[in-house]
Amino acid sequence: MARIVVIEDNGPNLELMTYLLEAHGHGVAGARDGEDGLAQVRREPPDAIVCDIHLPRMDGYEIARQLKSDSGLRKVPLIAVTALAMVGDREKVLAAGFDGYIAKPIEPEAFVSQVEALLATALRTGAAALPGHATAESGPSPEKHATVLVIDDSSTNRDLLESVLGPHGYRVVGANSVKKALEIARETAPDLFICDMRMPVEDGFEMLRVVKTEPLLASKPFVFLSGSVSESKELAEGLRLGANSFILKPVEPEKLLAIVDSLVGRRRQVR
């Protein structure tokens, strides 16, 4: 498991992130201000850094600047966890040197998977090639060999799946509602649907029902994303309607890739 430094001045937020990461087996060192956090990283470089932007004594932007100018630390994945939500904020954070972005308030059921997905990508490709932060050293993007339509009302969950699937050659398209997803699907005919089971207004079961009635879409694999597929009745209903598989939250990147590859990737590679 990874050793992670969490730099967060809000006590409850720091406690929550520490608890979630440690519950999944990671070692966590916490810091309540930027200078202390940077000093901890310099003393013992971790496997990843989770960092707020607005911090006392030294903000996240200055931490990013110093780390990315240090040849011994620049490849340590630096993940922003921030409430900045204005248009362009995400791009500004990534441009400042952060390798990933998780929005506040964090979603406890997804937070660890988000951090692990970014860390796993860094270990495979090097931090400079993490999603959303391309550099001249990143090389060309992988060939896109399949389109995955992700339907989830949480932008955090959609971003997480894209961060896992994108580096492996999948083109990920997101939709925050069944209505929007159907519009996209009818225009693009995606190779695979991954759909949250429970959403406001119309849920994943309704999405599946409609997909299976449309000739252009009916044969496409359909995967449910759920935080609680504990009831056999839900599982049976999904399979009866034509679902191919279920992915449980928090999403485990390797399991997600295995399921997607089995339904789309490997099949397309042998054509």
N, C-alpha and C positions, 0 to 999 in steps of 0.2 A: 504494500500500500504506500501511498504518497505522504511526504511531509509537506504541509501547507502552512504558510504564514498568512494570517488574516489580519488586515489593518483596517480597523473600524472604530470610530470614536463613540458610537452609540452602544452603550452597555448591553441592552437586551438583544440588539441585532448581532453583536459579537458573540454573545452566549448562544443564540439560536444557531448561527452558522457553525460555531465550534461543536455544539452538540450533534448537529446533523452529520458533519464530516467524521467526527469520532465514532458515531454510531455505525458508520460504514467502514470502520477500520483504519481511517487515516489519522496520522499524527498532526496535531494542530498547535501552533504557537500564535498567540494573539498579541496585538499591539493597539493602543488607544490613540496614538498620534503618529503623524508621518515620520518624524525623525526617529522615534523609537522603532517603528516598523522597518525603516531602511537600515538601521543599525543591526537589527536582528538578522535581516537578509544578508548583510555583509559578513556578519560573524559566522553564520552557518547557512550557506545557500540552500534553499529548499527546492522541492520539485515543482512548486507552483506558488503564486502569490495572488491572494484575493484582496482587492484594495478598493476602499471607498474613494470618491473624488474629493469631497469637501472634508478636510481633516485639519485639526489644529497643528500649528508649528510648521508643517510642510504638507501641501496638498498633493493629491494623486498625480496631477500633471507633472509636478517637479520630481516626484518619485519615479515616474515613467522616464523622464528626461535623463535622470542620473543613472538609472538601471540600463537603459538602452545605449548609453555612452560608455558603459563598462564592459570591456570584452569578456570578462569572466562571468557576467551576470545577464547579458543581453538576451541569452537564449532561454532564460527561466520564464515560463509562461506567466504573463501578468494579466489578470482578469479584473476588469472593473465591475463593481457591484454598486449601482448608483440609482438615485431617484431622478436623475436628469431625463426628461421625457419630451423636450421640445424638438421640433423638426431640425435635424442636423446634429443633435447632441451625440447620437451614436457614432456618426462619422467623425465628429470632432474628437471623441474619446479614442477611437481607433487610430486616427491620424497622429495623436499625441504619443503613441507608442504602445498602447494597450493591445493585447493580442486577442481579447475576447470581451464580451459585454453581457452582463446579466442585470436586468431591470429590477429595481425595488418597487414595491415590497416583494421580497423573494417568495417563491412558492415552495414551501417546505418539501412537498412530495416530489418536486422536480429539481431542486437546487443541487443536490449531490451529483445527479446524472449530468447536469449542465457542466459542472466543474470537471467531472471525469471525462466528459466528451472533449472538452477543450484540452485537457491534459493529454488524453490519448492521441489527439491529433498532433500535438506538439511533439510527442515521443516518436510518432511515425514520420513527421515531415520537418521538424524543427520549428521553433516558435515563430520565425518570420513568415511561415506559410499558413498560419492559423486563419480560420475563416474570417473574411472581412478585413484582413490586414496584409494585402499583397505588397511585396517589395520586388526590387529588380532581381534579387537572388531567389525568388520563389519559383521561377521557371513558369512554363506554360501551364494553364489549367488542365486537369485531366479531361479526356474525351468524355462527353456526356452520352451515355449509352442507354439511358432510360429516364422517363419523366415520372416523378412521384408527386401526386397531389395530396397534400396534408391538410386535413380539415380539423381545426381546433380553434375555439374561441380565445385561447390564450396565445398571445404573440410569443411569449417566452417558450412555450412548448414547440411552437412552429420553428422558432429559431434554433432550438436544440436539435431537432431532427435534421434541419438543414446542415448544422455544423457537423453532424455525424455522417450524413449521407453524401454531402457535396464533395468532400475530398476523395470519395471513392467512385466518382464519375457519374453520380446521379444528379439530374436536374430536379430541384425541389421547388414546387409551386405551392403557395399557401393560400388558404381561404379561412375566414373567421366565422362562416355560417354555411348551412346547407344550401341556401339560395345562391350565395356567391360561388360555392363549389360546383354546383350544377352548371352555372353559366360558364365557368372555366372549363369544366369537363367536356361540355358540348362543343366547345371551340377547339380544344387541344387534344382530346382523347388520350388522357394519360395512361401510362403502362401499369400503374398501381395506385390504389387508394389507401391512405392511412387516415382513419377517421376517429375522432374522440367519440366515445360512446354516449356521454352525457353532455349536452350543450343546451343553452337557452333556446326557446322557441321550438326548434326542430332538432331532434337528437340524431345520433348516428344510425339508429335503426331505420329512421325515415330516409336517410341518405341511401342506405343500402337497398331499401325497397325500390326507390326510384331508379337507381343505377341498374338493377336487375331487370327492369322493364324496358330499357332502352337498348336497341340492337347494337349500337356503336360502342356501348359501355359494358354490356352485360357480361362479357367474357373476361373482363379485366379483374385481376386479383384484388381482394378487398380485405383489409386488416383493421381490426378494432383496436383502439388505444383506450385503456381503461385503468383507473386506479383501484377498482374493486370488482374484479371478475371472480367473486367468491361464490356467487349463487349459480348453481348448476342450471337453473331456469334461464338466466341471461345467456349463458354459454350455449345452451341448446337452441334458444331462439335465434341467436346470431348465426349458428351453423345452419339452421333450418332455412334462414333467409339467403344463405349463400356466402357467408364470410369464410375466408380461408384460414385465418389465424387471429390470435389475440396477442397484444403486447401490453404488459403490465407497467404501470408507473410505480416508482420512478424508473424511467427507461434505462436499461443497461445497453450501452453502445454496441458491444459485441453481439448480444442477442438480437438487437434490432438489425444489424447488418446481416446476420445469418438468415433471419427470416426474409428480409428484402432480397438478398441474393438467391435464396431458394425459390422465390416466387417470380423474380424478374431477371436478376443479373445473370445467373448461370444459364438460364433458359435462352436468353438473348445471345449469350456469348457463343453458343454452339450452333446457331442458325447459319 
